[in-house]
Amino acid sequence: MRDVAESAGVSMATVSRALSGRGNVSERSRQRVLDAASKLGFVPSYTASSLASGRTRNIGVMLPSVTRWFFSSVLEGASKALLDAGYDLTLYSTGEQPDDRESVLNDFLLRQRLDGVIAVSLELSAAEVEQLLRVRRPVVGVGGPIEGVATLRINDFEVARHATEHLIGLGHRDIAHVSGTAEFERDFALPTSRREGYLAAMRDAGLEVRPSWLAATDFTIPGAYEASKRLLAAPGGRPTAIFAASDEMAFGAILAARDLGLRVPDDLSVVGIDGHDLGPLFGLTTFDQNPRSQGAAAVGMLLRQLDGDGDAPRSDIIEPEFVVRQSTATPGAPRRA
């Protein structure tokens, strides 16, 4: 750094600010520092800077799985934002093992391996939040409200209600719902929130909800395919529309309908929630919650806390974009050419 400072004709403090992106440095001085660093082949030592600042420049991202589209999309957005900010990312996939999550919160953080944590679809307890605050490691949550923690989320109840109201507005009266099983209630009770939104819309419209039309599965395409096939093939009449609690489950419902000889949307309308990349290929009507932007926004919230520029923790509600495609139509409407 001393060599860079001498070559650029500035102080070491200016070199530090210019290379870290922190503090006020004129663009002219910043460029001189960058040119000098490039000429000398200087690469900042984050080990040395962490000793001076107490920072590791490493952010932990905790999520249940890396194989599911929503989680991986949030991770993608967070990774890009951290890369742009000059931070490393350490990934923790907690899976179904509560001990893994406990190890991250009680071991890695206490040993100060991380500057902060982004928890994706993980509902932290009051004790876990208190511990994080006690060791001065900020945390941002994605997917639901956490007391005392800055969070980003959609209003699952309201989005589900609007999705069902879209079908009702088209004239559907026989509407089924495909959601998650009890094991997915563990964090933020997402299946219940979306089911309650569906039930509220049906109740407000004075429509009957058949218990046999409430299907539960595992938020995957194959799981929803099997559940929807049973639902649509059951005796006693079938629904004219399905509200699926995720896009992947909506894809499963569409595939099941087609295998049963039903046309979408002529014989069956389907709507989902997420904004999955495959949505346009399926022509799926959905509420796009843009998980990549949520990941990037979570990084911004966390870095502001690290810089001391953040406001008091708050829960930000994201308004998803309603995208109407070919999977929903008036009951019995002829397919457009």
Protein Blocks (a to p, Z undefined) as FASTA:
>chain_A
ZZmmmmnopafklmmmmmnopajddfklmmmmmmmmmmnopacdfklmmmmnopahiacd
ddfbfkbmklmmmmmmmmmmmmmnopacddddekjafklmmmmmmmmmmnopafbdcdeh
iacdfklmmmmmmnopacddehiacehiacddddfklmmmmmmmmmmmnopabdcddddd
fklmmnoplmmmmmmmmmmmmmmnopacdfklmccdehiaklmmmmmmmmmmpghiaafb
dcdfbfklmmmmmmmmmmnopacfkloccddeejpaklmmnopacddehlmlmmmmmmmm
mmmmmnopaccdddddddddddddfkbccehiacdZZ
